[in-house]
Amino acid sequence: MRPLVSWMTKSDPVLLEFFEETGIAMPPAVGSYNIDGVSHPTVKRRLPVLDDHGLLRKVDEDRGYYRITDRGRAYLNGELESDDLESS
């Protein structure tokens, strides 16, 4: 089971799933264009938070591209506990 902790929103797992499914680095605009039900402002606001907690990584500072991390994959696979996520 994937825990949602205090800093997470219900959009976060959806964003991580999209990054894992595509397997590519992308900027917020690409994610928001392709994910139904998650607005561009939400995507733009949440990607840096997921980066701060190690679930995504910003791989291109100039263009703002993000990629899922091994930690993000571990979260999606249910391998992280709430304590692991809160302490990051």
Backbone torsions as a table, in degrees:
resi	resn	phi	psi	omega
1	MET	NA	141.0	179.0
2	ARG	-93.7	117.6	178.9
3	PRO	-76.6	146.7	167.5
4	LEU	-106.5	123.6	-177.7
5	VAL	-106.9	178.7	-169.4
6	SER	-55.7	-32.7	-176.3
7	TRP	-90.4	-6.0	-175.7
8	MET	-92.9	155.4	172.4
9	THR	-117.6	167.8	-179.5
10	LYS	-68.5	-14.1	176.5
11	SER	-77.6	-24.4	-173.9
12	ASP	-59.3	-48.5	178.0
13	PRO	-61.7	-35.9	178.4
14	VAL	-62.7	-44.0	178.5
15	LEU	-63.2	-46.0	-179.7
16	LEU	-63.3	-40.7	177.9
17	GLU	-60.5	-41.2	179.9
18	PHE	-64.0	-43.8	178.1
19	PHE	-63.1	-39.4	179.8
20	GLU	-68.9	-43.7	-178.0
21	GLU	-63.0	-39.9	-177.6
22	THR	-79.5	-34.2	179.3
23	GLY	70.1	17.0	-178.6
24	ILE	-122.1	162.4	171.2
25	ALA	-84.8	142.6	-179.6
26	MET	-155.5	157.7	176.1
27	PRO	-85.6	167.3	-179.9
28	PRO	-54.5	-37.5	-176.9
29	ALA	-61.2	-37.5	179.8
30	VAL	-67.4	-43.3	177.9
31	GLY	-62.3	-48.6	-177.1
32	SER	-66.5	-31.2	177.6
33	TYR	-67.4	-33.9	-172.6
34	ASN	-101.2	-7.5	-179.3
35	ILE	-108.3	114.6	177.2
36	ASP	-71.2	138.2	173.8
37	GLY	86.7	0.5	176.6
38	VAL	-124.5	118.3	-175.2
39	SER	-73.4	158.9	177.6
40	HIS	-59.2	-45.3	178.1
41	PRO	-59.3	-36.1	178.5
42	THR	-66.3	-46.2	179.3
43	VAL	-60.8	-46.8	-177.9
44	LYS	-61.6	-35.0	-179.6
45	ARG	-79.0	-35.1	-173.2
46	ARG	-83.5	-30.8	-177.8
47	LEU	-59.2	-45.0	177.2
48	PRO	-62.7	-32.7	178.2
49	VAL	-67.3	-44.4	177.6
50	LEU	-63.8	-33.0	174.4
51	ASP	-66.5	-44.9	179.5
52	ASP	-57.6	-30.9	-177.2
53	HIS	-100.1	9.0	171.6
54	GLY	80.1	10.6	-179.8
55	LEU	-88.4	-28.0	170.9
56	LEU	-124.6	164.7	175.4
57	ARG	-136.2	133.1	175.4
58	LYS	-77.5	115.7	-173.5
59	VAL	-102.5	-10.2	178.1
60	ASP	-144.3	101.2	-177.3
61	GLU	-62.2	-40.4	-176.0
62	ASP	-66.6	-41.6	-176.6
63	ARG	-102.3	-6.1	176.0
64	GLY	72.7	35.1	-179.8
65	TYR	-85.5	140.4	178.3
66	TYR	-121.1	156.7	177.2
67	ARG	-142.1	147.0	177.2
68	ILE	-69.6	147.8	179.7
69	THR	-103.2	172.4	173.9
70	ASP	-61.5	-36.3	177.5
71	ARG	-64.2	-40.1	176.6
72	GLY	-62.6	-41.4	176.5
73	ARG	-64.8	-40.6	178.0
74	ALA	-60.9	-40.7	176.9
75	TYR	-60.1	-49.0	-178.4
76	LEU	-62.9	-30.7	179.1
77	ASN	-83.7	2.2	179.2
78	GLY	75.0	22.6	-176.4
79	GLU	-93.9	-1.3	178.6
80	LEU	-112.1	137.3	176.4
81	GLU	-89.7	163.7	178.0
82	SER	-54.4	-42.4	-179.7
83	ASP	-61.1	-37.4	178.2
84	ASP	-62.2	-38.3	-177.4
85	LEU	-78.7	-37.9	-179.2
86	GLU	-67.7	-33.8	-175.0
87	SER	-82.8	-6.2	-177.8
88	SER	-85.4	NA	NA
